[in-house]
Amino acid sequence: MGNTADEAGKLTWDPREIRDWLLEQGRFEKDLHSLLQSLGGQLLESGAPVWRLRLVMRTLHPLTTAVGSAWEREPGGSRRVESAHGLEQRPAYIGSPMQIVSQTRTPYRRRLSNELGDQDHNVLHELKARGATDYLALPLRFSDDRGAIFVVTTDCSGGLSDADVVAFTRIGAALAPIVEVYRFRDTSAAIAEAYLGRRTGQMVLDGRIRRGDIERIHAAIMVSDIRDWTGLNMRLSAEDALGRANRYFEIIAEAVEGKGGEILKFIGDGVLAIFPTEDGQTDDRAVCANALEAAQTALQCAQEAEPPLDLTFGIGLHFGEVLYGNIGSSRRIDFTVLGSAVNLASRLEGLCRQWDRPVLFSEDVAGRLNVEVEKLGSAELKGVTEKVGVFGVLNTYDNSNFKH
């Protein structure tokens, strides 16, 4: 591929067309990855000297510190990029152009057609080995202290001309505010999912934010609670107790989400989760089966945890109608579920220790299961006028492993 500037340095491609496309069409792409893929195609069609593009930005997410995308001219080179927390301590980042641009907030240029030395990061050696001749990394400035990095790599025989560098810099300036919108969108979605759950978080982002904006849904409700949490805190350091609680929450969360449920709240050392039927894909029998399987999975994972979890917990399950939506004061709103069905699930969980069972459920759940169950008896529950049948799964657990 030849150079795209003539001998006088005049461009033979028009960056204004790319900037117009970004402002008129590109900004409507569904996400950062789609934006970069379309941008790569637009640049290639315009005759710009592009072989590879990369776009990376920091994000606010419990698991991820940076997200981005890569585009290459040849098929198969495009991919999404996610970097877990701890990126700054990895060899792939230390001394890299990405680190240099992040720290200096200035462009980084390296002609790869020149000889590279030991001081040049491995990524530059790898790109050169693949035929790259020039590397340009540009900082994209946001309205706050954060930003993104836009990388252009070419395999033109003469590398990038000075006019090319200026053109890509101007394209980066037009790209920056568009990428910033994607960052805010991604951050909002990540925060909503982390604090509210995927289903509930999306509902809030879709505008379900008014107090009293509530719907009636049918769901299997799970309530779980650590046994002797007060005693654990007396015997262990605060850090050790917190560490065990977080491992317990992780076990419950993976089990619930793996069966299509959603955790609505961590209440002290307890968990409230729902398995709703109103997604158009599951019926009442399916959600009850999913809730029980999630409970069984959580208990099995706790048994097999390494290092040992060294705590026990009970789980109560019930199926019924709940109020799902926003409650609270005029300035402080909570998205949750309310109703007697939630209270009944909580009361059943409270019986686990008394009945020496890790999982107890109501007749409303038992009647919807396709597994053998046994009625353990009836119980008077606070706030419930009539005695409630209490059920468990027949011969499933060695309860000695779950002494309360």
Secondary structure by P-SEA (a helix, b strand, c coil): ccccccccccccccaaaaaaaaaccccccccaaaaaaaaaaaaaaacccccbbbbbbbbbccccccccbbbbcccccbbbbbbcccccccccccccaaaaaaaacbbbbbcccccccccccaaaaaaaaacccbbbbbbbbcccccbbbbbbbbcccccccaaaaaaaaaaaaaaaaaaaaaaaaaaaaaaaaacccaaaaaaaaaccccccbbbbbbbbbbbbbbcaaaaaaaaccaaaaaaaaaaaaaaaaaaaaaaccccccccccbbbbbbccccccccaaaaaaaaaaaaaaaaaaaaaccccccccbbbbbbbccccccccccccccccccccaaaaaaaaaaaacccccccccccaaaaaacccccccccccccccccbbbbbbbcccccccccccc
